[in-house]
Amino acid sequence: MAKVKNIQALCKFCNSVTKMELTGEVFSSVEHEGKEWAKCKKCKQILLIETDSIVRDSKHKIDQIILENSIDYSPEKTFSVGDTIYHKTWDDFGIVISKLSLSNGKGSITVEFQKLGFKKLLETH
């Protein structure tokens, strides 16, 4: 029996960071390079996800946050996947694990915080 590869990623259907089963890579398409098919275990939808939105060993990363390299969170700033941020109101550090473009021209980032877990925040796009 083949081993199932499970990851955590942002599901665009149920709009949450959830466990997903990788079902296969996209073949022979330059447009879809760096993307894989995944099935959300929460809503059961199959979607195409970018491999940079996959959360691998997130707990390991969270435990090793370098506090000196963190960026203070503000919705007026733009962040990249992998950035370490500090949210002053919540007094918590986290890592940006995915980004999403919103219809209003702004962006949304999913951050895994040390104390609060996964949270979605706004950013300038």
N, C-alpha and C positions, 0 to 999 in steps of 0.2 A: 504494500500500500504506500502511495506517495505521501510525502510529508507536506502538509498544508502550510503555506507561508502567510502568517498573519502580521499585519502592521497596524499602526494607528495613523489616520489621516482625516482631513476635513471632508465630510460628505456634503455635497452641494444640494442633495435632496432633503435630508433631515436637518441640515445646517448645524451639525455638531461634529466634534472630533470624536471619532469612534473607532472601534476595532474593525478592520476590513481584511478580507481574504483576497490575496492577489491571484487573479485567474489567468493572467497571461500578458505578454508584451504585444504591442502593436507592431505589425510587420510591414516593411517596405513602404513607409510613408515619411518623407522628410518633415512634413507638417506636424506629425505626431511623434517625432523623435523625443526620447526622454520621458515618455508617458507609458503607463501600464493600465490594464483593465483590473478593476477591483470591485468586489461585492461587499456592500455595507452590511454588517451583521445586525444592525439596528433596524433599518428600513427595507433591507433585502434588495435594494436597487444596485444595478451594475453601472459603474461610471468610469470614465477615463480620468486618471489622476496623474499629475506631474510627479515625477520621482523626487523632486526637491521638496514636495509637500508631505512626504512620508516622514513620520516621526520614528526614528530608530534609536533605541536605547535612551529614551527621553529621561528616565529616572537617573540614569548615570550622568547625563549632562546637567540636570538640575542640581545634583549634589556637588558638581564641580564648577558652579558659577563663580567667575572671577568678579567680585564686587567692584573692583576699581575700574573695570572696563564697561560698566553699565551706563546706559543712557537714560536720563530722566524722561519718563513718559509724558507726552503732551499730544493731544489730538492734532495739533498743527504740524507735527513732525512726520517724517516718512521713515519706515523701518524696513529692514531686510530679514529674511529667514535666517535664524541663527544669532540675531542680535540679542544682547542681554539688556533688559530694561529694568528700571526701578520705578515703581508706582508709589509716589509720596503719600497719597491719601490712604492707601491700603498698607503702607510700610512693608512692601513685599517685592522681592526680586523674581524675575522670570525670563524665559527664553521665547522668542518669537518662533513659532513652529510652522505657521502657514499664513498666506496672504490671500485676500479675495477683493476683487473690484466690485464696488456697489454701483447701482444704476444712477445714483445722484452725483457721480464723479469722484466720490471719496473712496477710501479703502477701509477694509476691516482686517485686523490681524488677530490671529489666535495665539495666545500666550499661555505657556504652562508656568504657573507661579509656584514657588516653593511651599507656601502655606495654603493658598486658595485653589490650587489646581488649575484647570483650564478655564480661561476667560477670553471673551471677544472684546476687542477695543477698536475704536475708530482711529483713523490716521488720514493725513492729507495724501491724496493720490497723485 
